[in-house]
Amino acid sequence: MMRLGIGAFCALVLTVAPSEAWVSQRGPSAAKTPVVEKSPSPLVEMGQQLATVGFGCFLAAAATFGAANPAFADAGKFSYDPNLGGPEVWSGLKVEGNQCSGTKQSPIAIRPTACSVGANYEMKHGTCATSDLEYALGRNGPKASFPKVCDGTTLKIPFVDGTFQAVQFHMHIGSEHTLGGKAFESEFHIVHKQIDGDRFAVVGIMLTGDAKTDNLKFQRLLDGWDQVAQKKAIDCGDEVLKKKARTVTEEFNVYDLIPPSANFYAYDGSLTTPPCSEVVWWNVADVPLSISRDQMDQLIKYTTKYVDPKTCELDPSASPYDGTTNRPTAQDSGARKVIRICPVNAFS
């Protein structure tokens, strides 16, 4: 494929942002991501969309920013339980700015394509240590937030204005997106807020539980959530032996969880939870992260065995049948285009 220059692409999308080199350069993944077919160039259509695209936060960040933008106000309790209607009834929830029946919903089924353009993301880790993260276990699963002391964990997306700072990450049991018709056991979302702006961007990474040994980087996160789970168990009267707290003081780089050979499928979509606002720029890695079976089972347990600390009763939002917390892929009308952004050296 002929390499498309950065200037030419930006002229099409009408949104010029400088292409920066990654802090850690990521190479092409042609060997791991077979090309099914080379689809017609979507760049002109993407340009029309990117000229007006907005960015929004995920529901987990909504409590912080909802006061400034009512469209991201707290959606309250919602459920993935089909006995309660599941995601199919979200469009009827009385949530301000509800767009769950919109035309640009997420997640979507991503079809493998050849690289659309060569460009480099820039990802920088800040001053945060693993012990600085604010771990939480909620109805929708585990989450960790970056406190104010964690400065400088930022993302720059090719052809998109502004720098985005990481605010939190969370998991869904059962992938929300599919890649080439394949679903994965879990999907990891890194949520970013635009610095000096109101927009948001999300990096999505698929998770598989097929590694023969524990993923040490991911285990550091599981240790943090385990401390939360054990405190909750003690508070509710369960007999547990509390592990000795382990304080990890080295810097934590959330982008290290992205497989080194990953490229990204980028598209304009929506929140995957109410109010489903159609304001999200997605960057979905095309290579999954492998963790061990034990680690995946622990992640599933945190999601499906959630205990409300106020009532000490089980209260997960997950489906009671398969334990999933994923929204089904949206019915795409075909109006949206997905581009696959690969490193510049993929075209050399």
N, C-alpha and C positions, 0 to 999 in steps of 0.2 A: 504494500500500500504506500502511495506517495505521502511523504510527511507533510502535514499541514502546518505552516508557520504560525507562531503565536499571534503575530499581528493580524494575519488574515482571519484567524478564528475570531479574535476579539472584534474585528470589524463586523463580522456577521452577527455576533451576539449583542453588540452595542453596549457591552459592559466591559470596560478595559480594566484589567488588574495585572500588575507585573507578575511574570512567572519567576518564582523563586526556587532555588535548589533546596531539596530536603536537607534537614540536619543529618538524617541517615538515609542515603540514597537507596531506593528500592528498585530492583531490577524487574525485567519482564517476566511474565509467568506463562508463556506460550506452552511450555511443556506440561503444566498442570491444568491449564484451562483450554481444552480443545476448542477450536473454532468450528461451530456448526455450519454457519454460512455467513457470507459477507453481505450485510444488509445495506440498502442505499444510504448515503450520507444523511444523517439527521441534523446536520449543523445549522442549516437555515431555519428549520422549524424550532430547534432549541434556542436559536438566537431570538426569535420572536417571543418565546416564553421567558427567557432570561432577562429581557428588557424590562419586564414588569414583575418578575418573580419576587416574592417576599419570603421571609424566613420566620419560623415560629418555634417556640419551645415545646418540649414534650410536657405532658401533664405533670410529671414528677417535679419539673421546675416551675410549674404554673403558680404554686403558692407564693413563690418569691416575687414573680413579675405580674401576677394577675391584677394587682391593684392599679398598675399603670396601663394595662390593656385588658378590658373586661372579657375579650374573646378567649383569654387563657385562664379564666377564673376556675376555681376548684370545681371539678365535675362531681364531687362527692363519691359515693360508692357505685361502682359498676362491676359487672361480673362476666366471667367467661363461661359460667355454668349454663348449659343449654336448658336446664330445668327452669331457669329464670329468664330465658330468652336469649342469653348470650349476646355476642356482638350484633346479631341480627336486629336487636331492638334498640340499639344505641341511638339510631336516628330519631327515636321518639322520646329520648330523655330530655327533660326540661333543663337544659344547660344553655346558658347564654352563648350565642354565636355557634350553635350546633350545626356542623357541616357534615355529619356522618353519612348523609345521602348525597354528597356532592359528586362531581364528575372527575376529580383528580385525587382520589383516595389512595391511601397506602395501607398495607404493603402491596407490591405487585409481583407478578411472575416475570422474572428477568430472563430474557432469551440471550444465550451466549452469542457474542458478535466479535468481529475483529476489532482491534483498537481503532477508535474513532479519531483520536488526536493524541499527539505526544506533548506532554506537559508534566511539570513536577509540582507535587504538593509540598508544602513546608510545614513540618510538625516539630515543635520545640517543647521539651519538657521543662518545667519550672523548678521551684525550690521545695516542692512537696516531698515528704517522706511517707512511707506506707503508714506509719503510726499517726500521721497528721490527718489522714482521711477520716471523714465522718461516716461510719458504717451504720446501716439501718436495715431492718427486716420488716417489710410491710405486707399488706394483703396481696400485692401484685408481684412480690418477690424481693430479692436482695438489691440494694442500691448503696452507692457510696458517693459522697459529695466532696468537692474540693473546697475547703474553708478559705477565708481571705488570706491566711498566712501562706497559702500555696499560690504563689504568684508566678505567672509566666508560662503556664501550660497552654500553648496556643496552636491554632491551625489556620493556614492560608490555603484557600481552594483556588485552583487555576481559573482565571477569567471571572472571578467573583470579587467584588470590592470588599475591603475590610479584613480585619483580623478577628478571629473567633477564639474566645477563651473557654477552656473546658470547665464546666460547672458540676457535672455529675455523670455517672455511668450506671447502667442497670441491665438486667437480663430478662429475656422472655423464654419460657420453656416451650419448645417447639418453635422453629424459626418462623418469622413472619414473612420474610421474602423467600422466594425459591429461586434457585439458579439452575437454568437448563432443565426445569421440571423437577429438580431434586430439593426436598425439604431436609432440614438439619435438626438436630436435637435441641439446640438452643440458639439464641441470637443475642449478641452483646452490643449495646448501644452507648456510644460516647456522645454526650450532648454538650454543645458549645453555644455560648452567647457572644454576639458581636460586641467588640469593645467600642464604646462611644456610639452605639446604635441599638436598634430594637430587633435585629434579626438573629436567627439561630441556624445552626448546621449540625448534622448528625453523621457520625461514622458508624456503620453497621458491620459487625464481624460475626460470621457463623461459627458455632462451636460444635465439635464432635467429641464423643467420649471413647475414642479408639486408641489413644496413646498407651503404650505398654508401661510407661512410668509416669509419675505425677509431673505435671507442668509446674516447675518451681515458681515461675513468675505469677501464675494464676493462684498457686497455693497461698501466696502472701495475702491475697484478697480473701480467700476462704478462711484463713486464720482470723482475719478481722471480723468477719461475719459470725464466726464461731463464738467469739467473745460476747457478741450481742445475744446470740441464741442461748448461751449458758446463763447469762445474767437473767434473761427472761424466764428460763426454766426454774432458776432459784427463786425468783420473785413469785412464781406461781406455785411454789411448793413441791416441785419435782425433785426427786433425789438424784442429783448429778454430782459428779466429781469435777470440780472446776479445774481446768488446766491452768498451769502457770502462764500468766500473760507474757507474750513475747513482743518486745518492742523492737521494731525494725527501723533503724534511723537513716539508712541510705536513701538517696533520692529515688522517687518512684516515677517511672515514665510509662504512662498508660499506653503510649503508642508502641511500646515494645511488644504489646500483645497482638499487634497487626503482623501477620506472617510476612517475612521479608520480601517474598516474591509477588505480593499482592498488587493488583491494579484495582481500579474502582469503577463501578457503574454509578453514574450520576444522573439524577432526574429530579424533577419538580413534583413533590407530592404533598402528603398531609401527615398530621399526627396519626398514630395508630391507636390512640385511645381518645375518648370523648374530651373535648368537643370536636375532634377530628378536623381541626382547622387546616385548610389547604394552603399551607404557608411554609412547607419544610423542604429544604434542599438536602437530598439524600446522597450519601457517598458509601456505597456498599462494596466491601472487599470481595474479590472474586476467588479468594483462597480461604478455607476455614482454618480456625485455630484448633489444634488437637489437645485435649486434656484427657486424663485417665478416666476409666470407668468409675472408680471410687469418687473422683472429684465431681463428675457429672451427677452421680447419685446424691452427693451431698448438696449440690446446687438445687436439684429437684426437691429434696427434702425441705430446704429452706423455703421453697415456694409453696409446696403442697401441704406442709404441716405448720403453716403460720398460726401463731397463737396471739390473740388480742391481749396485750398486756393489761388492759383495764378490766376485762372480764375473765381472763385466763381460759378462754374458749377458742377452739379452732375456728378460724374465720378467713380462709384463703379465698381469693377471687378465682382461683384456678378451676378448670373443669373437673368435676369429681370422677369423670370416666377415664380420662387419660392424663390429667394433671397439667394440661397445657394452659398457657397464658398468652396465646398468640391470636391475633386477628386474622381471619382468612384473607387471602389475596383478593384485591379489588377487581371488579370487572372493568378492564381498561377499554375505553371506547376507541383507542388507537390515536387519540389526539395528542397524547404525550409521547415524547421521544426520550430514549435512554442513550446516553453516550458512554463509551468505555474509555476512560482516561488512563493512559499508560505512560511510563517514564519516557523522557525524550530519547534515551538511548535505545528504546525499543524500535525506533525507526531508523537507526543508523546502519 
